[in-house]
Amino acid sequence: MKYINNPNTKCTCSNPKHHAFWILNKKNIITSIKRIIETQNINYLTKDCYDFLHNLSGFIAHYDINGFMDYYNNIALLVKDLQNSSDLSDFERYITDKYFSEGEQKMYYADKAEVLKNIKSIVDKIKVKEFPKTISYTENILAI
């Protein structure tokens, strides 16, 4: 996520990002998800996609992007968690709820809803059992 300073802010606080516009790289996030699922390879996870996903309902950062990638090396688990995320099942709230749709970040939340809608359309077509079990880096080390 990038920040662009908001020239219309009335705030005089010392944090310039406090009222900055939040910008999502929508194309990068959606492309990353598509590649991960099509190739069943978590190495297609971009920083933009990681920053977006670990902030969704049902997800955690797993310490950093590397921990996240290790945890979701089994793409079936990533798909299952995406399918179970309340952010995907109720993405419309970012457009209909006035807290999101009328505040300073209304463009960010509209973009977030668009990304979530796209991800939902991708993962809703998948039956989790379609993916084979993969061995994570950690499981591989423990097996030695």
C-alpha contacts under 8 A as a table, 3 or more apart, distances in Angstrom:
res1	aa1	res2	aa2	distance
1	M	22	W	6.49
1	M	23	I	5.52
1	M	24	L	5.03
1	M	25	N	6.84
1	M	48	D	6.45
1	M	51	D	7.28
1	M	52	F	7.87
2	K	22	W	5.84
2	K	23	I	5.02
2	K	24	L	6.71
3	Y	17	K	6.75
3	Y	20	A	5.68
3	Y	21	F	5.50
3	Y	22	W	4.87
3	Y	23	I	6.04
4	I	17	K	7.92
4	I	20	A	5.29
4	I	21	F	5.05
4	I	22	W	6.67
4	I	23	I	7.43
5	N	16	P	6.96
5	N	17	K	6.78
5	N	19	H	7.09
5	N	20	A	4.27
5	N	21	F	6.11
6	N	9	T	5.80
6	N	19	H	6.28
6	N	20	A	4.91
6	N	21	F	5.98
9	T	19	H	6.60
11	C	19	H	7.49
13	C	16	P	7.50
13	C	18	H	7.85
15	N	18	H	5.38
16	P	19	H	6.74
16	P	20	A	6.77
17	K	20	A	4.73
19	H	104	E	7.54
21	F	104	E	7.65
21	F	105	Q	6.33
21	F	108	Y	7.46
22	W	105	Q	6.80
22	W	108	Y	5.75
23	I	108	Y	6.03
24	L	48	D	7.84
24	L	108	Y	6.88
24	L	111	D	6.93
24	L	112	K	7.41
25	N	28	N	5.49
25	N	29	I	6.35
25	N	48	D	6.77
26	K	29	I	5.29
26	K	30	I	6.23
26	K	111	D	7.15
26	K	112	K	8.00
26	K	115	V	6.10
27	K	30	I	5.34
27	K	31	T	5.93
28	N	31	T	5.19
28	N	32	S	5.98
28	N	46	T	7.61
28	N	48	D	6.93
28	N	49	C	7.11
29	I	32	S	5.17
29	I	33	I	6.36
29	I	46	T	7.36
29	I	48	D	6.06
29	I	49	C	4.52
29	I	52	F	7.57
29	I	115	V	7.57
30	I	33	I	5.20
30	I	34	K	6.23
30	I	49	C	7.76
30	I	115	V	6.66
30	I	118	N	7.03
30	I	119	I	6.65
31	T	34	K	5.10
31	T	35	R	6.14
32	S	35	R	5.22
32	S	36	I	6.11
32	S	44	Y	5.83
32	S	45	L	5.62
32	S	46	T	6.27
32	S	49	C	6.52
33	I	36	I	5.16
33	I	37	I	6.23
33	I	44	Y	7.86
33	I	45	L	7.20
33	I	49	C	7.47
33	I	119	I	7.28
34	K	37	I	5.33
34	K	38	E	5.94
34	K	122	I	7.39
35	R	38	E	5.10
35	R	39	T	5.84
35	R	40	Q	7.73
35	R	41	N	7.62
35	R	44	Y	6.20
36	I	39	T	5.53
36	I	40	Q	5.30
36	I	41	N	5.03
36	I	42	I	5.36
36	I	43	N	7.30
36	I	44	Y	5.42
36	I	45	L	6.73
36	I	75	I	7.61
37	I	40	Q	4.90
37	I	41	N	7.06
37	I	75	I	6.86
38	E	41	N	7.99
40	Q	74	N	7.95
40	Q	75	I	5.85
40	Q	131	F	7.79
41	N	44	Y	6.28
41	N	73	N	7.22
41	N	75	I	7.27
42	I	45	L	5.63
42	I	69	M	6.00
42	I	72	Y	6.92
42	I	73	N	5.70
42	I	75	I	7.04
43	N	69	M	7.29
45	L	49	C	6.18
45	L	50	Y	6.48
45	L	69	M	7.63
46	T	49	C	5.11
46	T	50	Y	6.11
47	K	50	Y	4.98
47	K	51	D	6.02
47	K	65	I	7.45
48	D	51	D	5.19
48	D	52	F	6.21
49	C	52	F	5.06
49	C	53	L	6.02
50	Y	53	L	5.17
50	Y	54	H	6.02
50	Y	65	I	6.49
50	Y	68	F	7.95
51	D	54	H	5.79
51	D	55	N	6.72
52	F	55	N	5.68
52	F	56	L	6.94
53	L	56	L	5.32
53	L	59	F	6.93
54	H	59	F	5.13
54	H	60	I	5.04
54	H	61	A	4.95
55	N	59	F	6.55
55	N	60	I	6.93
55	N	61	A	7.64
56	L	59	F	5.65
56	L	60	I	7.99
56	L	85	S	7.06
56	L	87	D	6.24
57	S	85	S	5.36
57	S	86	S	5.93
57	S	87	D	5.81
58	G	81	D	6.78
58	G	84	N	7.48
58	G	85	S	5.50
58	G	86	S	7.62
59	F	81	D	7.49
59	F	85	S	8.00
61	A	64	D	5.81
61	A	65	I	7.14
61	A	67	G	7.70
61	A	68	F	6.15
62	H	65	I	7.36
62	H	67	G	5.05
62	H	68	F	4.99
62	H	71	Y	7.58
63	Y	66	N	7.97
63	Y	67	G	5.92
63	Y	68	F	7.35
64	D	67	G	5.36
64	D	68	F	6.25
65	I	68	F	4.97
65	I	69	M	6.07
66	N	69	M	5.05
66	N	70	D	6.15
67	G	70	D	5.04
67	G	71	Y	6.09
68	F	71	Y	5.15
68	F	72	Y	6.12
69	M	72	Y	5.15
69	M	73	N	5.74
70	D	73	N	5.16
70	D	136	S	5.95
70	D	137	Y	6.26
70	D	138	T	7.33
71	Y	74	N	7.42
71	Y	136	S	7.20
72	Y	75	I	5.85
72	Y	77	L	6.21
72	Y	78	L	5.54
73	N	134	T	6.79
73	N	135	I	7.44
73	N	136	S	5.74
74	N	77	L	5.68
74	N	78	L	7.04
74	N	132	P	7.92
74	N	133	K	6.11
74	N	134	T	5.22
74	N	135	I	7.27
74	N	136	S	7.23
75	I	78	L	4.99
75	I	79	V	6.18
75	I	131	F	7.03
76	A	79	V	5.11
76	A	80	K	6.02
76	A	128	V	5.35
76	A	129	K	7.24
76	A	130	E	7.86
76	A	131	F	5.61
76	A	132	P	7.69
76	A	133	K	7.73
77	L	80	K	5.03
77	L	81	D	6.09
77	L	128	V	7.89
78	L	81	D	5.21
78	L	82	L	6.11
79	V	82	L	5.04
79	V	83	Q	6.07
79	V	123	V	6.24
79	V	126	I	7.91
79	V	128	V	6.78
80	K	83	Q	5.06
80	K	84	N	6.18
80	K	128	V	6.42
81	D	84	N	5.01
81	D	85	S	6.04
82	L	85	S	5.15
82	L	88	L	7.06
82	L	120	K	7.80
82	L	123	V	7.27
83	Q	88	L	7.04
83	Q	89	S	7.63
83	Q	120	K	7.24
83	Q	123	V	6.52
83	Q	124	D	6.91
84	N	88	L	7.77
84	N	89	S	7.61
85	S	88	L	5.55
85	S	89	S	6.56
86	S	89	S	4.92
86	S	90	D	5.80
86	S	91	F	7.89
87	D	90	D	5.37
87	D	91	F	5.38
87	D	116	L	7.21
88	L	91	F	5.24
88	L	116	L	5.51
88	L	117	K	6.82
88	L	119	I	7.57
88	L	120	K	5.79
89	S	120	K	7.61
90	D	93	R	6.01
91	F	94	Y	5.98
91	F	95	I	7.85
91	F	113	A	5.22
91	F	116	L	6.09
91	F	117	K	6.56
92	E	95	I	5.36
92	E	96	T	6.15
92	E	113	A	6.40
93	R	96	T	4.96
93	R	97	D	5.18
93	R	100	F	7.79
94	Y	97	D	5.98
94	Y	100	F	5.40
94	Y	101	S	6.30
94	Y	109	Y	5.45
94	Y	110	A	6.39
94	Y	112	K	7.44
94	Y	113	A	5.81
95	I	98	K	7.70
95	I	100	F	6.71
95	I	101	S	5.21
95	I	109	Y	6.98
95	I	110	A	5.94
95	I	113	A	6.93
96	T	100	F	7.74
96	T	101	S	6.41
97	D	100	F	5.66
97	D	101	S	5.99
98	K	101	S	4.82
98	K	102	E	5.19
98	K	103	G	7.34
99	Y	102	E	6.12
99	Y	103	G	6.04
100	F	103	G	5.76
100	F	105	Q	7.06
100	F	106	K	5.84
100	F	109	Y	6.12
101	S	105	Q	7.74
101	S	106	K	4.75
101	S	107	M	7.88
101	S	109	Y	6.82
101	S	110	A	7.25
102	E	105	Q	7.79
102	E	106	K	5.66
103	G	106	K	5.45
105	Q	108	Y	5.19
105	Q	109	Y	6.34
106	K	109	Y	5.18
106	K	110	A	6.11
107	M	110	A	5.04
107	M	111	D	6.14
108	Y	111	D	5.09
108	Y	112	K	6.05
109	Y	112	K	4.78
109	Y	113	A	6.07
110	A	113	A	5.15
110	A	114	E	6.33
111	D	114	E	5.03
111	D	115	V	6.26
112	K	115	V	5.16
112	K	116	L	6.11
113	A	116	L	5.08
113	A	117	K	6.02
114	E	117	K	5.11
114	E	118	N	6.28
115	V	118	N	5.14
115	V	119	I	6.19
116	L	119	I	5.06
116	L	120	K	5.96
117	K	120	K	5.08
117	K	121	S	6.25
118	N	121	S	5.18
118	N	122	I	6.40
119	I	122	I	5.08
119	I	123	V	6.23
120	K	123	V	5.30
120	K	124	D	5.74
121	S	124	D	5.41
121	S	125	K	6.83
122	I	125	K	5.94
122	I	126	I	7.48
123	V	126	I	5.34
124	D	127	K	7.85
126	I	130	E	7.41
127	K	130	E	5.76
128	V	131	F	6.21
129	K	132	P	7.39
135	I	139	E	6.07
135	I	140	N	6.40
136	S	139	E	5.14
136	S	140	N	6.14
137	Y	140	N	5.08
137	Y	141	I	6.37
138	T	141	I	5.20
138	T	142	L	6.23
139	E	142	L	5.08
139	E	143	A	6.16
140	N	143	A	5.22
140	N	144	I	6.78
141	I	144	I	5.46
